[in-house]
Amino acid sequence: MLGTVELQHGRSLTLASSGDAEELEVRAASGAVELRIKLTEDGLVLQLEGARISLKAEQSIDLESSSINLSADADLRIRGGRVYIN
C-alpha cells in the first residue's frame, strides 16, 4: 500500500500497488468501495458503486465492447425520440 488519506464524511482514499496492478480506491465510512480504478497489464478497470449513478453528456455517451450486459431487479426503461435496436 502506498498510502491512505482520510476525506470528508468519513470517506478514505487509498493508493496501492501489487505485483501486476496499481489501484486507487475511495471507500465510504462503512468501508464499502464507492470508486475503484485499477491499472493492470490488460488495461484500466473502473468500478463505481452507489445508491445512484448518473452520467450526463452534452453530445453523446458511447459504450463499445465485445459484450454489454444490462440487468435490473425492478424496471428497465429505455426512452428516446427514436430508439434503434439492431
C-alpha positions in Angstrom: 0.0 0.0 0.0 1.3 3.4 -0.9 -0.9 5.3 1.5 -4.4 6.4 2.7 -5.9 9.8 3.1 -8.9 10.5 5.2 -11.6 12.5 3.3 -14.7 14.4 4.4 -17.8 12.5 5.6 -15.7 9.5 6.8 -14.5 8.5 3.3 -11.0 7.4 2.6 -8.7 7.5 -0.5 -6.2 4.7 -0.8 -3.4 4.2 -3.3 -2.0 0.7 -3.6 0.4 -1.2 -5.8 0.7 -5.0 -6.1 2.8 -7.2 -8.4 0.8 -6.7 -11.5 -1.6 -3.8 -10.7 -1.9 -0.3 -9.3 -5.1 0.7 -7.6 -6.9 3.8 -6.4 -9.9 3.3 -4.1 -12.5 5.6 -2.5 -14.3 4.0 0.4 -17.4 5.1 2.3 -17.3 5.5 6.1 -18.8 2.0 6.2 -15.8 0.6 4.3 -17.8 -0.1 1.1 -16.0 0.6 -2.1 -17.6 3.6 -3.9 -14.9 4.0 -6.6 -12.1 1.8 -7.7 -9.7 2.5 -10.6 -7.3 -0.4 -11.2 -4.4 -0.2 -13.7 -3.5 -3.7 -15.0 -1.4 -5.1 -17.7 -4.6 -5.7 -19.7 -5.7 -2.1 -19.2 -7.9 0.1 -17.0 -10.7 -1.4 -14.8 -13.3 1.1 -13.5 -15.8 0.2 -10.7 -18.5 2.5 -9.4 -20.9 1.6 -6.6 -23.5 3.8 -5.1 -27.1 4.5 -4.3 -27.4 6.2 -7.7 -25.0 6.7 -10.6 -25.8 9.4 -13.2 -24.0 10.0 -16.5 -24.7 13.1 -18.5 -23.1 14.4 -21.6 -24.0 17.3 -23.9 -23.2 15.4 -27.1 -23.3 11.6 -26.6 -22.4 8.7 -24.3 -20.8 5.8 -26.3 -20.4 2.3 -25.0 -18.4 -0.1 -27.0 -17.3 -3.6 -26.0 -17.4 -7.2 -27.2 -20.2 -7.7 -24.6 -22.6 -5.3 -22.7 -24.9 -6.6 -20.0 -27.8 -4.7 -18.5 -29.8 -6.1 -15.7 -32.3 -4.6 -13.2 -34.1 -6.1 -10.2 -37.1 -3.9 -10.9 -37.8 -1.8 -14.0 -35.5 -1.3 -17.1 -36.5 1.8 -19.1 -35.2 2.9 -22.5 -36.5 6.3 -23.7 -35.7 8.4 -26.6 -37.0 10.3 -29.6 -36.2 7.3 -31.8 -35.0 4.0 -30.4 -33.0 1.9 -32.7 -32.4 -1.8 -32.0 -30.4 -3.8 -34.4 
